[in-house]
């Protein structure tokens, strides 16, 4: 395959830093693998006033960092504008991979300068409660730009792709996330640091935004009879009123470690009694796939994207229903052998269906223009 010059933006930082989300995990897994195949890859990081990664290279990927602002939404627009100018005027790539359909407006100038542009879309963004009304209008308009101006949209879940194909009467690509993580050494220092015991806690990892359903998880956990702890990993470098509300409503049995990354977050997943994903809106969650690949029991909301990922290998609860989630936590407490049996099935499914090497190969095929 011809070696490509690829530029990527739309995530926060490579490797992930405080405030990271699924886009950062995706970049961390995909871009180094593309570089390992001999392609020239440049990743564009964001530098916030209080959060940045000061590197020029990561696992064979060149890293260029631009300053941006803390204002949610506008930070992405400003950073993406700078990335687009740098790609065009420094001619850093022939292929541009953009995460987030809200960035699709930058496909216009990039295509004018004869760049191939591919948008990775992980869901139907304007349905996310984190956006104000004007943000939702912008994202709806962006969906039309995404549909017609880039070379292709690459979806990570079939539900969102079906929606776009029906709405725009066009065919788009589908490539799911991978599930594997590098094997980590036995080290319980992160557990000791947080006062945790193996199998002694439920876990959530992600951003503290309404989409993720933490305002269902906390009351459900508090209402349950569980004596275990609930560990909520994540947060934002710019805490929102919602995030502060979540922290204020939590009991002493809820642990907020802040942002945890690398091997430590994998260890937290691997040693959890059960992982809970209470989301209202998701793409194909890389965290859920990772947990499946580790063979850790799962409770997830019954949204289509989660059902597609887990099928019959996890316990599901009714989306947005704390009582339903409480019942599933109670089930996990008294039926753990059944939970473990499901997690074994989940691991088999994840490693068979969601493989990062296959993900990389499929992106190479699309980027090189050899898609059937």
C-alpha positions in Angstrom: 0.0 0.0 0.0 1.2 3.5 -0.9 2.6 5.3 2.2 0.3 8.3 3.1 0.8 11.7 4.7 -1.9 11.9 7.3 -2.9 14.8 9.6 -5.4 14.3 12.5 -7.3 16.7 14.7 -10.6 17.0 16.6 -9.4 15.3 19.8 -7.8 17.0 22.8 -4.4 15.6 23.4 -2.2 12.7 22.4 -1.6 10.9 24.7 -4.8 11.7 26.8 -4.6 14.3 29.5 -7.1 15.7 32.1 -10.6 16.1 30.5 -10.0 13.4 27.9 -12.8 11.6 26.2 -13.4 8.8 23.7 -11.8 10.8 20.9 -8.5 10.9 22.7 -8.6 7.2 23.4 -9.3 6.6 19.7 -6.4 8.8 18.6 -4.0 7.1 21.0 -4.9 3.7 19.6 -5.2 4.5 15.9 -2.6 7.1 15.0 0.5 5.2 16.4 -0.6 2.1 14.5 -0.8 4.1 11.3 2.7 5.4 11.9 3.9 1.9 12.6 2.7 0.9 9.1 5.1 3.5 7.6 2.7 6.4 7.1 3.7 9.9 8.0 1.3 11.0 10.7 0.9 14.4 12.4 -1.5 14.9 15.4 -2.7 18.3 16.5 -2.9 18.7 20.3 -4.8 21.4 22.2 -3.1 23.5 24.8 -5.4 25.0 27.5 -4.2 27.6 30.0 -4.0 24.8 32.6 -3.8 21.5 30.7 -1.4 20.5 28.0 1.0 17.7 26.9 4.5 19.1 26.1 5.8 16.7 23.5 6.8 16.7 19.9 6.4 13.0 19.2 4.4 10.1 20.5 5.1 6.5 19.4 6.1 7.6 15.9 3.4 10.3 15.5 4.6 13.9 15.1 2.7 16.2 17.6 2.0 19.8 17.0 0.3 21.8 19.8 -1.8 25.0 19.4 -3.2 27.1 22.2 -6.9 27.3 22.5 -9.4 28.8 25.0 -11.4 27.2 27.8 -14.8 28.1 26.5 -16.6 24.8 25.7 -17.3 24.5 22.0 -15.3 27.6 21.0 -12.1 25.9 22.1 -12.7 23.2 19.3 -13.5 25.8 16.7 -10.4 27.9 17.4 -8.1 24.9 17.6 -9.5 23.4 14.4 -9.1 26.7 12.5 -5.4 26.8 13.5 -5.0 23.1 12.5 -6.6 23.7 9.1 -4.4 26.7 8.4 -1.3 24.8 9.4 -2.2 21.8 7.2 -2.9 24.0 4.2 -0.1 26.5 4.4 2.6 24.2 5.7 1.3 21.3 3.5 1.7 18.8 6.3 -0.5 16.1 4.8 -2.5 14.9 1.8 -5.1 13.0 3.9 -6.9 14.8 6.8 -8.7 12.8 9.5 -11.1 14.9 11.5 -12.9 13.7 14.6 -16.3 15.1 15.4 -18.9 16.1 12.8 -19.0 19.6 14.4 -15.6 20.1 12.7 -16.9 19.4 9.2 -16.9 23.1 8.2 -13.1 22.7 7.9 -13.6 20.2 5.1 -14.5 23.1 2.8 -11.1 24.9 2.7 -9.2 21.6 3.0 -11.0 20.2 -0.1 -10.4 23.4 -2.0 -6.7 22.8 -1.4 -7.0 19.3 -2.8 -6.8 17.4 0.5 -8.7 14.2 1.1 -10.9 14.7 4.1 -12.5 12.0 6.3 -14.8 12.7 9.3 -15.1 10.3 12.2 -18.6 10.5 13.6 -19.4 8.7 16.8 -23.1 9.5 17.2 -25.9 11.9 16.6 -24.3 14.9 18.3 -27.2 17.3 18.5 -29.0 14.9 20.8 -26.5 15.4 23.5 -27.8 17.4 26.5 -24.4 19.0 27.1 -25.0 21.4 24.1 -27.1 24.6 24.4 -29.8 25.2 21.8 -27.5 27.2 19.5 -24.9 24.4 19.7 -27.5 21.9 18.7 -28.5 24.0 15.7 -24.9 24.3 14.7 -24.4 20.6 14.9 -27.5 19.9 12.8 -26.2 22.3 10.1 -22.8 20.6 10.4 -24.4 17.2 9.6 -25.3 18.5 6.1 -21.7 19.6 5.6 -20.4 16.3 6.8 -22.7 14.4 4.4 -21.7 16.3 1.3 -18.2 17.9 1.5 -15.7 15.4 3.0 -14.6 12.4 1.0 -16.4 10.1 3.4 -17.9 9.9 6.9 -16.6 7.0 9.0 -19.0 5.9 11.7 -18.1 3.7 14.7 -21.6 2.4 15.2 -24.3 1.2 12.8 -27.1 3.0 14.4 -25.8 6.5 13.6 -24.7 5.4 10.2 -28.2 4.1 9.4 -29.7 7.4 10.6 -27.4 9.4 8.3 -27.8 7.1 5.3 -31.6 7.3 5.6 -31.5 11.1 6.1 -29.1 11.9 3.3 -29.8 9.0 0.9 -26.0 8.2 0.7 -23.8 5.4 1.7 -21.1 5.9 4.4 -18.4 3.8 6.0 -18.5 1.8 9.2 -15.4 0.9 11.3 -16.0 0.0 14.9 -13.5 0.8 17.7 -11.0 -1.8 18.9 -11.2 -3.4 22.4 -7.7 -4.6 23.2 -5.4 -2.9 25.7 -1.7 -3.6 26.4 -1.1 -6.0 29.2 -0.2 -4.2 32.4 2.1 -5.3 35.2 0.7 -6.4 38.6 0.7 -3.2 40.6 -1.9 -2.3 43.2 -0.4 1.2 44.0 -3.4 3.0 42.4 -5.8 0.9 44.5 -3.8 1.7 47.7 -3.7 5.4 46.8 -7.5 5.6 46.5 -8.2 3.3 49.4 -9.7 0.6 47.3 -9.7 -3.2 47.3 -9.8 -5.6 44.4 -13.5 -6.4 43.6 -14.6 -3.8 46.2 -16.0 -1.1 44.0 -18.2 -0.3 41.0 -16.5 1.9 38.3 -17.3 4.6 35.8 -14.8 6.3 33.5 -15.6 9.3 31.4 -16.5 13.0 31.2 -18.9 14.4 33.8 -21.6 15.7 31.4 -25.4 15.0 31.3 -25.1 12.6 28.4 -23.3 10.1 30.6 -26.1 9.7 33.1 -24.3 10.2 36.3 -27.3 11.9 37.8 -29.1 8.5 37.4 -26.1 6.5 38.6 -25.6 8.3 41.9 -29.2 7.9 43.3 -29.4 4.4 42.0 -26.2 3.4 43.8 -27.2 5.2 47.0 -30.6 3.4 47.0 -29.0 0.0 46.6 -27.9 -2.2 49.5 -24.4 -2.4 48.2 -21.6 -1.9 50.7 -19.0 -1.4 48.0 -17.6 1.9 46.8 -18.5 3.7 43.6 -15.5 5.2 41.8 -16.1 7.9 39.2 -13.0 8.6 37.2 -12.8 11.7 35.0 -14.1 15.2 35.0 -13.2 18.3 33.0 -10.4 20.9 33.3 -13.2 23.4 33.3 -15.8 22.0 35.8 -19.3 22.8 34.8 -22.2 23.4 37.2 -23.4 19.9 36.4 -20.0 18.4 37.5 -20.1 20.4 40.7 -23.6 19.2 41.4 -22.6 15.6 40.9 -19.8 16.0 43.4 -22.0 17.7 45.9 -24.7 15.0 45.8 -22.3 12.1 46.4 -22.0 10.3 49.7 -18.7 9.5 51.4 -18.8 6.1 49.7 -18.3 7.7 46.3 -14.6 8.2 45.2 -13.6 10.9 42.8 -10.0 10.2 41.8 -10.0 12.9 39.1 -8.4 12.1 35.7 -6.5 8.8 35.7 -4.8 7.6 32.5 -2.5 4.9 31.1 -1.9 1.7 32.9 -3.6 3.0 36.1 -7.0 3.3 34.5 -6.7 -0.1 33.0 -5.8 -1.5 36.5 -8.9 0.2 37.9 -11.1 -1.4 35.2 -9.4 -4.8 35.7 -9.9 -4.8 39.4 -13.5 -3.5 39.5 -16.4 -5.6 40.8 -18.5 -4.3 37.9 -18.4 -1.4 35.4 -21.5 0.8 34.9 -22.2 2.8 31.8 -25.4 4.8 32.5 -25.3 6.9 29.3 -28.3 8.5 27.6 -26.3 9.1 24.4 -23.3 7.3 23.1 -21.4 6.4 20.1 -19.7 3.0 20.2 -18.1 3.5 23.6 -14.3 2.7 23.6 -14.5 2.3 27.4 -17.2 -0.3 27.1 -15.3 -2.2 24.5 -12.1 -2.0 26.7 -14.0 -3.3 29.7 -15.5 -6.1 27.6 -12.0 -7.0 26.3 -10.7 -7.2 29.9 -13.5 -9.6 30.9 -15.0 -7.3 33.6 -18.8 -7.6 34.3 -20.9 -4.8 32.9 -24.1 -3.0 33.5 -25.1 -0.6 30.6 -28.1 1.5 29.7 -30.4 0.0 27.0 -29.6 2.6 24.3 -29.1 1.1 20.8 -25.4 1.8 20.7 -24.8 -0.1 23.9 -26.9 -3.0 22.9 -25.0 -3.2 19.6 -21.8 -3.4 21.5 -22.7 -5.9 24.3 -25.6 -7.8 22.7 -26.3 -10.6 25.2 -23.1 -10.3 27.2 -24.0 -7.7 29.8 -26.8 -6.6 32.1 -28.9 -3.7 30.8 -31.2 -1.3 32.5 -33.9 1.1 31.2 -32.2 4.4 30.1 -32.8 7.3 32.4 -34.4 5.1 35.1 -32.5 5.1 38.5 -34.9 2.5 39.9 -34.2 0.1 37.0 -30.4 0.7 37.5 -30.7 0.1 41.3 -32.4 -3.2 40.6 -29.5 -4.3 38.3 -26.9 -3.3 40.9 -28.8 -5.4 43.4 -28.8 -8.2 40.8 -25.0 -7.9 40.4 -24.6 -8.1 44.2 -26.4 -11.4 44.5 -25.7 -13.1 41.2 -22.0 -12.4 40.6 -21.3 -15.8 39.1 -23.8 -15.1 36.4 -22.2 -11.7 35.9 -18.8 -13.3 35.5 -20.1 -15.8 33.0 -21.5 -13.0 30.9 -18.2 -11.1 31.1 -16.4 -14.2 29.7 -18.8 -14.1 26.7 -18.2 -10.3 26.4 -14.4 -10.9 26.2 -14.8 -13.4 23.4 -17.1 -11.1 21.5 -14.8 -8.1 22.0 -11.6 -9.7 20.9 -13.3 -11.3 17.9 -15.4 -8.4 16.6 -13.5 -5.3 17.8 -9.8 -5.5 16.9 -7.5 -2.4 16.7 -5.3 -4.0 14.0 -8.3 -4.6 11.8 -9.5 -1.0 12.6 -6.2 0.4 11.4 -6.2 -1.7 8.2 -9.7 -0.6 7.3 -8.7 3.1 7.8 -5.7 2.6 5.6 -8.0 1.2 2.9 -10.4 4.1 3.1 -7.6 6.8 3.3 -5.9 5.3 0.2 -9.0 5.5 -1.9 -9.3 1.7 -2.2 -12.6 1.3 -0.6 -14.9 -1.0 -2.5 
